[in-house]
Amino acid sequence: MSQGVEVWSSAAWRGEATDWLDEQLTAAGTKRIGEVTQPRLRPWGTVLKALTPQGPVWLKAPGPQTVFEVGLYQLLQRVAPDQVLHPLAVDLERGWVLLPDGGATLGDQVDRADLVEAMVKVLPDYGRLQLDLGSHVDSLLALGVADMRAQVMPQRFEEALEVAGRFVGRYGDDADREVLRRLGDLRSTVAGWCDQLSGATLAPSLDHNDLHPWNIFGDGSGPARFYDWGDSVVAHPLSSMLVCLGFLREQVGMDEQALRRPRDAYLEVFGPTAGLIEEMELACRVGKVARALTWERAIRTQTHEEAGAFARAPLETLESLLRHDSSPDLR
């Protein structure tokens, strides 16, 4: 399974991928109209787009660190068919998945002023998907989804510190070195958080790990479908709110009062809201370690120059642990 920008940008790879795409369309009783385009080419994956009489289709080829997404689509289709795109074809050996077009995303269809109400409606759908997947954790791990369950997170914290240390050693300044030192002092604290989370009410499930309105299909008036699962991890389910609520606050501009409604609508799927807020905050705090490693996975094959500002992302994500010891900054 050859992968990487050099491979994906070659005429030979595109020709092979186009041939496979055409074969799958023929098997599905349709055909391609016009040329295949390559709207996205990144070190961590590429996407080809083709038009058909029924609408666009998308061939996604994830990189080696996220190729689990191909098999994950098959599992999601079996377990939660109403909440995900159904792949038209999958090639596990090559690491390719052919997806139908999902239409416009929630972020593209709903004005920012109406996003609170839309998220109140769609987040319970996501919570129910997580509950449905709770009994499939072994299958998720077998697919290669990263294990970020509470019991392994002290070791994951060591891995994240090592990642941050490499960056600081090569490119950091005195302020970065001080941050790294202070993070190292958090070892016992992080271990305590993880131990507490191990005894939490809710069992592990799939955390999308990049849940925001532009990764959700629908307009909030009916069932939502979720996509772009390449950042997923197996973790405490409520850690999903780390990115979700952080995005709504920082990118959309929702204040804390507005955020309570979608948060509570989501939590109600799992049980009485009051009893789960503290558990969610703890899961999100520990989830920052997983998020730092997800950033590292995304930029692993890039040079420092290619990664640009994202080169600092693992360190900056860990640094947020220092700012709020008891109430996590839900970035």
N, C-alpha and C positions, 0 to 999 in steps of 0.2 A: 504494500500500500504506500505508494510514493506521494509525499505531501510537501507543502511549503510553497512560498511565493514563486520561486524559480520554476517549480514544476507546474503550478497552477496557471502561470502566465504563458506557458509554452503552447505552441500550436499543436503539438502532439497530444498533450493532455486535454486541451479543449476539444480536439477532434474526437478523442476517445469518449469524453464525457458527452459530447453532442450525439454521437452514435448511440450511446446507452440511453440517453434521454429520448431520442426518436423511437428506439425499440420499445420503451415503456409506454410512450404515447400510443403507438400502434397497438400494443397489447390492450390498452385501455379504450380502444375504439376511436381514437382521435388522431390529430396530426399537428405538426408545428407549422406556424405561419411566419415566414420571414426568418431573419438571422437570429442566432442566439447571442445575447449580450452578457457581459460580465460586470454587473453594477457594483460588485463589492469584491475586493481582493486585499486581504489582510494577512499578516503572518500567522494568525490563529484560524484562518478559514477563508473560503471563497464561496460566492453565490453566482450561479448562472440563471438567466431569465429567458424564457421563451413564451411566445404568444400562441394560443390555440383558439379555435372557434368558441371554446367554452370560457376563455379568459386566460390570464397568465399562469404559468407554472414556474416553480423555482427549484433548481437543483442546488442543494447545499452540501458542501464538502468541508466538514470541520477538520481542524488540525488534530494531531495525535493526542493532545491533552483533553480534547473535548469530543472525540469521535464517539464517545458513549451516547451522544445525543441521537445518533442514527437509530440505535436499538431502543433508546428511551421512547422515541415516538411510537414504536410498535407496542411497548408496554402501556403507554398512556392511552393509546387507542383502545386497548382491551379493557383497561380498568375504568377510564373516564372518557368514553367516546364522545360525549356531548360537549366536552370542555376543551378539546384540542383539535388541531388540524389532523385529518386522516391522510397519511402518506399515500401517494399514488404508487410508489415503488421504493424499495429499500435494497441496497447492496451492502451487506455487512462486510464483505471481504474488501471492497474498495473504500468503504466508509462514506457512502453517498446516500442521500435521501431526496426523493422528488416529492415536492409538496404543492398542493393547489394554492391559489391565491386566497388569502383570508379576508380580503376587502380592506376597508379603512379601519385604522386603529381607533381606540377610544380617544386617545390624545388628539387625533386629527379631526374627530367628529364633534367633540364636546368642547364648548367654550370653557375657558379656565374658571369662569364664575360658576359653571354648572358641574365642575369636576367633583366637588364634594358629594353631591347627590348621586352622581354616577358611580363613584367609588363605594358609596354606601351600598349600592345595589350589586356591584360585581365582586367585591371582596368576599362575601359569603360563598359565592360559587367557587372561588379559589380555596377557601377553607374546607369546603366539602370535598374537593379534589384531594386535598392533603389527607383528610380522614380516610378516604377510599384507598389511598396509597400506603397507609400505615402498616397494613399487613403484607406489603410487598418490599419491605426494606432489604431483605436478602437478595431479591431479584435486582433491585436498584444497584446494590453494591457489586453484584456479579457483572452488571453491565459496565462497571468502571466509574460510576458516579462516586465522587470523593466522599470519604467517610469523615464527617465532621460531627459525629455524635459526642455527647458530653464526656464520655470516658476517655476518648482519645485526644481531647482538646489541649491538655497540658503538653503533650508531645507536639501537637500542631503549633502551639505557641512557641516552642523551641525552634521549630522549623521557620516560623515567621520571623523570629528574632534573627535567625541566621540569614534569611533573605535581606532583612533590613540592614544587618551588619555588613553584608557585602556591598550594598549600595553606599552606606556611610563611609566604609573603608576606602572606596574609590572616588566618591564624588561629594562626600559630606563636608560640612564645616563644623566649627566648634558647637554651634547650637544643635546641629543634628547629632553630634556625639553625646551631648548632654541628654537629648531625648532618648537615645539608645540606652544610655546608662540607667535612666529612670525607668525605662521599660523593663530592663533586666531586673530591677528591684521589684517588679510586679509579679514575679514568678509564683510566690506563695499565694498572693491574692488571687491570681488567675486560677490556680489549682483549687482554691476554695470555691470560687464561682462555679467551676466545672463540677466539683463534688456536689454542690448544692443543686445544680441543674440535673445531675444524674438521678436525683430523687424527685424530679418534677412530676407534676400531675400527668402531663401529656407525653406520649411515646414519640420517638423520632419518626420523621417522614421526609418527604422531598421538600426542600427549600429551593424555590426558583432562583433566588439570590440576585435577581435583577428585575424585580417586579415593579413596573410603572405603567402609566397609561399608554405608552407607545409599544408595549409588549402585550397588549390586550386587544383582541378584536371584538367589536360591538360598539353600541352607542349608549349602553346603560339601560335601555328599555327592555331588554330580553336577556337570555342566557349569554354569558361571556365565554370566549375561548382564549386560551393563553398559549403563547408561543415564545420561541427563542430561548431554549432550555440549556444552552451551552454553558452557563455559569452555575448550573444546579449542583447542589450538594445534598447529602443525607445529614440531617441535623434536627434539632428541636424545631417543630413546625413554625412556631411563632417568631423565629429568627427572620422569617420572611419580611417582617415589618421593619427591619433595619434599613433596607434600601427603599421599600415602598413608602413609609412615612417620611423618611429623609428626603426622598425625591419630591414628594408633594409639598414639603415645607420649603426646601431650598430652591427647587426649579420652578415650582408652580406658585409659591408664595403663600401657601396656607399657613395660618397662625395655629398656635397650639389648641385653641378652642375649636377651630374648624376641624382639626385632625381627629378630635375625639370621636366624632360620629362615624367615619369609616373604620377607625380602630375598633370601636365597640361593636359595630355591625359584624366585623370579622371575628372578634373574640366570642361573640354569642354562639357561633357555630360550635365552639369547643366546650362551652359551659358558662356558668355565671361569670359575667364580665369582671366584677370586682375582685374575684379570686384569681384572675388570670393576668391582671395588669402587671403585677410584680414579676410573675413568671416570664411574661413577654419581655420586660425590661432586662431581666437577667439573660434570657436567650439572645437578645440583640447585643448585649455587651459581649458575651462570648462569641457571638456571630461575627464580630469585627475581626477576630483572628482568622476565621474562615474567609472573610472578604479580602483580607490582606493577601492570603495565599491565592485567592482567585485572581487578583490583580497580577500577582507574580506569574501565574499560569498563562495569562493573556499576553504578557510581554516577554516571556522567557526566551523566545527565539529572536528577539529584536536587539539591535545595538542600542547603546544609550542614546545616540542621536535619533534613531528611528522611534524610540519610545517617547522621546520628548518629555512633556510634563508628566506623562503617565509613569515615568521611571521612578518618581517619588511616591507613587500611589500606595505601595505596600507600607512604607514608613509612615506616611501621613494617616493611613487608616489605623495603624497601631497607635499612633500618637494620640488619636481621639480617646483612647482608653485613659489617658492621663487627665483629661479635662473634666470628666464627670465620673467619680468613683461610685456614686450610688444611683445616679439617674443617667443612663446612657444617652449620648448625643446620637440620635437616630438619623445618621447621615444617609 
